[in-house]
């Protein structure tokens, strides 16, 4: 969803590539980190 909205924004305003891309990468990194933390917690719960 996030990448799709970023592509829509770039399609409407190609000059905003820098800020949109930077914010998209940051948001994707946070989403990935949350998924990794959830996986670690699930493994800890499974084995403890």
Backbone torsions as a table, in degrees:
resi	resn	phi	psi	omega
1	UNK	NA	-44.3	-176.4
2	UNK	-64.2	-45.7	-178.3
3	UNK	-66.4	-35.3	178.3
4	UNK	-64.0	-43.2	178.8
5	UNK	-66.9	-36.0	177.6
6	UNK	-65.5	-40.4	178.1
7	UNK	-65.4	-37.9	176.1
8	UNK	-62.4	-43.2	-180.0
9	UNK	-63.4	-40.8	179.1
10	UNK	-69.8	-31.5	176.8
11	UNK	-66.7	-35.3	179.6
12	UNK	-79.1	-33.4	-175.0
13	UNK	-141.3	83.0	-176.4
14	UNK	-62.5	-21.9	-179.1
15	UNK	-70.7	-15.9	-176.8
16	UNK	-91.8	23.9	-176.0
17	UNK	-58.3	-46.7	-176.5
18	UNK	-58.9	-59.7	-178.1
19	UNK	-64.2	-39.4	-179.1
20	UNK	-66.0	-44.1	-179.1
21	UNK	-65.8	-40.9	179.6
22	UNK	-63.1	-45.9	179.5
23	UNK	-66.3	-36.8	179.6
24	UNK	-65.7	-44.6	179.8
25	UNK	-63.6	-41.1	178.1
26	UNK	-63.1	-44.8	179.9
27	UNK	-65.8	-40.0	177.5
28	UNK	-65.1	-36.3	177.8
29	UNK	-65.3	-41.9	177.3
30	UNK	-64.2	-41.8	179.1
31	UNK	-63.4	-41.1	178.6
32	UNK	-65.7	-40.8	179.5
33	UNK	-63.0	-41.5	178.8
34	UNK	-62.4	-40.8	178.4
35	UNK	-64.0	-40.7	179.4
36	UNK	-66.6	-42.6	177.4
37	UNK	-61.5	-41.2	178.8
38	UNK	-63.5	-39.9	178.1
39	UNK	-64.1	-43.2	179.0
40	UNK	-62.8	-44.4	179.0
41	UNK	-63.1	-41.7	178.9
42	UNK	-62.6	-41.4	179.0
43	UNK	-67.0	-40.4	177.8
44	UNK	-62.6	-44.6	179.2
45	UNK	-63.7	-37.0	-178.1
46	UNK	-66.0	-39.3	-173.5
47	UNK	-101.3	-2.4	-179.4
48	UNK	-112.1	NA	NA
